[in-house]
Amino acid sequence: NIDISNILLFSTDEKMHKIAESIGVVSWYDEETFGAMPERAARQYADPSFTKMMQAKVFCVQLVAMLGYDFLFQDVDIIWFKNPLEVFLNTSHPLAPFEIYFQDDGNHAAFYSPYSANTGFYFVRHSDKTRHFFNQVLMSGDLILGTHSHQVALISILNEHA
């Protein structure tokens, strides 16, 4: 019984786009942007398919940030026990002054330090700062390709902004 009217799915292939629309989920697919994305899952961490999907995650959030929306980004393997938007959108909540909330990744290796921000689940309030932040993440494509991880690139930029 979750209202899906405010969900936008970024489909990385035309087949998924058609499936999403057939069940009433608003989906966006662009051949020029996502045409080279693999249809099959990555075989292992950091393989070429994995790296392409990491780039797709960056495109999605940067596009929404530029449009001026608050947004919750989550990987498709996340299941809610409670609606997190009730906290994130509550302007009287103690967390309200923060512009980005990240789930802790649990991996506290040096390349995720010091914040260990998990890029599979995070909420962003639109502001000039967050728009600039996600533009910088998009422009760090060389770092994403070099590390095979958008998470490493995002955390690197987060360290500069914090």
C-alpha positions, 0 to 999 in steps of 0.5 A: 500500500505504498503510493508510487505516484512520486516514484521515477525509475531510471531504466537503463534498458528499453525492456525494463522501461516497458515493464515499468510503464506496464505496471504503472511506474513512471519510467525514464529511458533515453537511448543516447544516455543509456543505450550502451548499458549492459542488460545483464548483471555484472559478473563481479565487482568492478568489471566493465558492466559494473562500472557502466552501471555506476556511471548510470547511477551518477547520471540519474541523480545529477539529472534530478538534482539539476531539476530542483527536486528533493530526492531519495535515491535507492538501489532496487534491492532496498525494502522499506520497513517504514516510510523514510520520507516521513523523517526526511521531509519533516521540517521540524525533525532534528535532521531537517537542517542537513542537506544530504543523509547517507546510510552508513556503508559499514565498510570503513576502509581508507578509501571510504573514510572518513564518512563511509557513505553508502551510495545505495540509499541516500536522501538529498534536499535540493539547494545550490550546494547539492546541485553543485555537489552532484555536478562535481560527481558527474564531472569526476567520470575519470575517477569513476572509471579509474576506481570502478566505483561512483561511491569512491568518487562521491566520497572523495568529493564529499570530503572536499565539501564537508 
